[in-house]
Amino acid sequence: MATPTTNRRTGGAVPNNGKGDKFRNAAGAAGAAAGGFVGGFIAAFVLIAIGIALAAAAGGRVALLAAGLFIAGVGSVVGVSAAFWVIGRSEDRERERRDPRP
């Protein structure tokens, strides 16, 4: 029988089904220490800055320019994903306030 563990976000007990951490709340792993979404935005800004710096330092080297643009693009995708995650979490909280489940 699995023993319950504590949810980092709410402090309540959640069942540990023996499958490990991969089935727990992804929000807790994404940035519980950073308040949820902040870590995603920081990662996005860092990736974009690294990509821009790499592309600027490329000079005439096409491969380095492409790598910089790719890294900046990945950072952009991470930033948009973090924004959608924030919107989704706020909608989930609003839905829980309107229709609490037992």
MARDREN-710200 format. One record per residue (C-alpha): residue number from 1; residue in three letters; x, y, z. Coordinates in steps of 0.05 Angstrom, whole numbers, plus 5000, padded with zeros to 4 digits. Example, Ala and Ser with C-alpha at 12.3 -4.5 7.8 and 13.67 -1.06 7.14 Angstrom:
2
{nr = 1 | rest = ALA | x = 5246 | y = 4910 | z = 5156} $
{nr = 2 | rest = SER | x = 5273 | y = 4979 | z = 5143} $
END
This chain:
102
{nr = 1 | rest = MET | x = 5000 | y = 5000 | z = 5000} $
{nr = 2 | rest = ALA | x = 5026 | y = 5069 | z = 4982} $
{nr = 3 | rest = THR | x = 5038 | y = 5120 | z = 5035} $
{nr = 4 | rest = PRO | x = 5011 | y = 5191 | z = 5026} $
{nr = 5 | rest = THR | x = 5060 | y = 5248 | z = 5016} $
{nr = 6 | rest = THR | x = 5051 | y = 5323 | z = 5024} $
{nr = 7 | rest = ASN | x = 5033 | y = 5368 | z = 4966} $
{nr = 8 | rest = ARG | x = 5085 | y = 5424 | z = 4965} $
{nr = 9 | rest = ARG | x = 5035 | y = 5475 | z = 4938} $
{nr = 10 | rest = THR | x = 4975 | y = 5464 | z = 4984} $
{nr = 11 | rest = GLY | x = 5007 | y = 5427 | z = 5042} $
{nr = 12 | rest = GLY | x = 4953 | y = 5373 | z = 5037} $
{nr = 13 | rest = ALA | x = 4964 | y = 5299 | z = 5031} $
{nr = 14 | rest = VAL | x = 4967 | y = 5268 | z = 4962} $
{nr = 15 | rest = PRO | x = 4970 | y = 5194 | z = 4949} $
{nr = 16 | rest = ASN | x = 5036 | y = 5165 | z = 4928} $
{nr = 17 | rest = ASN | x = 5016 | y = 5111 | z = 4879} $
{nr = 18 | rest = GLY | x = 5085 | y = 5081 | z = 4876} $
{nr = 19 | rest = LYS | x = 5098 | y = 5109 | z = 4806} $
{nr = 20 | rest = GLY | x = 5149 | y = 5160 | z = 4830} $
{nr = 21 | rest = ASP | x = 5149 | y = 5235 | z = 4821} $
{nr = 22 | rest = LYS | x = 5130 | y = 5234 | z = 4747} $
{nr = 23 | rest = PHE | x = 5056 | y = 5229 | z = 4764} $
{nr = 24 | rest = ARG | x = 5055 | y = 5285 | z = 4814} $
{nr = 25 | rest = ASN | x = 5031 | y = 5355 | z = 4800} $
{nr = 26 | rest = ALA | x = 5075 | y = 5383 | z = 4745} $
{nr = 27 | rest = ALA | x = 5068 | y = 5453 | z = 4773} $
{nr = 28 | rest = GLY | x = 5106 | y = 5433 | z = 4835} $
{nr = 29 | rest = ALA | x = 5164 | y = 5409 | z = 4794} $
{nr = 30 | rest = ALA | x = 5162 | y = 5468 | z = 4747} $
{nr = 31 | rest = GLY | x = 5178 | y = 5519 | z = 4799} $
{nr = 32 | rest = ALA | x = 5150 | y = 5512 | z = 4868} $
{nr = 33 | rest = ALA | x = 5208 | y = 5550 | z = 4898} $
{nr = 34 | rest = ALA | x = 5200 | y = 5606 | z = 4847} $
{nr = 35 | rest = GLY | x = 5126 | y = 5617 | z = 4860} $
{nr = 36 | rest = GLY | x = 5103 | y = 5576 | z = 4801} $
{nr = 37 | rest = PHE | x = 5113 | y = 5611 | z = 4735} $
{nr = 38 | rest = VAL | x = 5172 | y = 5657 | z = 4749} $
{nr = 39 | rest = GLY | x = 5222 | y = 5602 | z = 4734} $
{nr = 40 | rest = GLY | x = 5193 | y = 5592 | z = 4665} $
{nr = 41 | rest = PHE | x = 5199 | y = 5665 | z = 4647} $
{nr = 42 | rest = ILE | x = 5270 | y = 5669 | z = 4674} $
{nr = 43 | rest = ALA | x = 5290 | y = 5609 | z = 4633} $
{nr = 44 | rest = ALA | x = 5259 | y = 5640 | z = 4572} $
{nr = 45 | rest = PHE | x = 5295 | y = 5706 | z = 4580} $
{nr = 46 | rest = VAL | x = 5362 | y = 5671 | z = 4592} $
{nr = 47 | rest = LEU | x = 5354 | y = 5628 | z = 4530} $
{nr = 48 | rest = ILE | x = 5334 | y = 5688 | z = 4488} $
{nr = 49 | rest = ALA | x = 5393 | y = 5729 | z = 4514} $
{nr = 50 | rest = ILE | x = 5442 | y = 5672 | z = 4500} $
{nr = 51 | rest = GLY | x = 5413 | y = 5662 | z = 4431} $
{nr = 52 | rest = ILE | x = 5418 | y = 5735 | z = 4413} $
{nr = 53 | rest = ALA | x = 5489 | y = 5740 | z = 4440} $
{nr = 54 | rest = LEU | x = 5509 | y = 5678 | z = 4400} $
{nr = 55 | rest = ALA | x = 5477 | y = 5705 | z = 4336} $
{nr = 56 | rest = ALA | x = 5510 | y = 5772 | z = 4346} $
{nr = 57 | rest = ALA | x = 5579 | y = 5740 | z = 4356} $
{nr = 58 | rest = ALA | x = 5570 | y = 5696 | z = 4295} $
{nr = 59 | rest = GLY | x = 5601 | y = 5745 | z = 4246} $
{nr = 60 | rest = GLY | x = 5597 | y = 5711 | z = 4179} $
{nr = 61 | rest = ARG | x = 5591 | y = 5640 | z = 4205} $
{nr = 62 | rest = VAL | x = 5523 | y = 5614 | z = 4184} $
{nr = 63 | rest = ALA | x = 5523 | y = 5554 | z = 4231} $
{nr = 64 | rest = LEU | x = 5535 | y = 5597 | z = 4292} $
{nr = 65 | rest = LEU | x = 5481 | y = 5646 | z = 4269} $
{nr = 66 | rest = ALA | x = 5432 | y = 5588 | z = 4260} $
{nr = 67 | rest = ALA | x = 5449 | y = 5560 | z = 4329} $
{nr = 68 | rest = GLY | x = 5437 | y = 5628 | z = 4361} $
{nr = 69 | rest = LEU | x = 5370 | y = 5637 | z = 4326} $
{nr = 70 | rest = PHE | x = 5350 | y = 5567 | z = 4345} $
{nr = 71 | rest = ILE | x = 5366 | y = 5579 | z = 4419} $
{nr = 72 | rest = ALA | x = 5329 | y = 5646 | z = 4418} $
{nr = 73 | rest = GLY | x = 5269 | y = 5611 | z = 4385} $
{nr = 74 | rest = VAL | x = 5268 | y = 5557 | z = 4438} $
{nr = 75 | rest = GLY | x = 5269 | y = 5612 | z = 4491} $
{nr = 76 | rest = SER | x = 5210 | y = 5645 | z = 4457} $
{nr = 77 | rest = VAL | x = 5171 | y = 5580 | z = 4458} $
{nr = 78 | rest = VAL | x = 5187 | y = 5571 | z = 4532} $
{nr = 79 | rest = GLY | x = 5163 | y = 5642 | z = 4546} $
{nr = 80 | rest = VAL | x = 5097 | y = 5633 | z = 4509} $
{nr = 81 | rest = SER | x = 5087 | y = 5566 | z = 4544} $
{nr = 82 | rest = ALA | x = 5098 | y = 5598 | z = 4612} $
{nr = 83 | rest = ALA | x = 5047 | y = 5652 | z = 4595} $
{nr = 84 | rest = PHE | x = 4995 | y = 5601 | z = 4575} $
{nr = 85 | rest = TRP | x = 5010 | y = 5561 | z = 4638} $
{nr = 86 | rest = VAL | x = 4997 | y = 5623 | z = 4681} $
{nr = 87 | rest = ILE | x = 4931 | y = 5635 | z = 4645} $
{nr = 88 | rest = GLY | x = 4910 | y = 5562 | z = 4653} $
{nr = 89 | rest = ARG | x = 4927 | y = 5560 | z = 4727} $
{nr = 90 | rest = SER | x = 4886 | y = 5623 | z = 4740} $
{nr = 91 | rest = GLU | x = 4827 | y = 5592 | z = 4702} $
{nr = 92 | rest = ASP | x = 4834 | y = 5529 | z = 4743} $
{nr = 93 | rest = ARG | x = 4834 | y = 5568 | z = 4809} $
{nr = 94 | rest = GLU | x = 4773 | y = 5607 | z = 4786} $
{nr = 95 | rest = ARG | x = 4737 | y = 5542 | z = 4767} $
{nr = 96 | rest = GLU | x = 4754 | y = 5511 | z = 4835} $
{nr = 97 | rest = ARG | x = 4725 | y = 5572 | z = 4871} $
{nr = 98 | rest = ARG | x = 4660 | y = 5568 | z = 4831} $
{nr = 99 | rest = ASP | x = 4652 | y = 5492 | z = 4833} $
{nr = 100 | rest = PRO | x = 4690 | y = 5460 | z = 4891} $
{nr = 101 | rest = ARG | x = 4695 | y = 5385 | z = 4884} $
{nr = 102 | rest = PRO | x = 4688 | y = 5341 | z = 4945} $
END
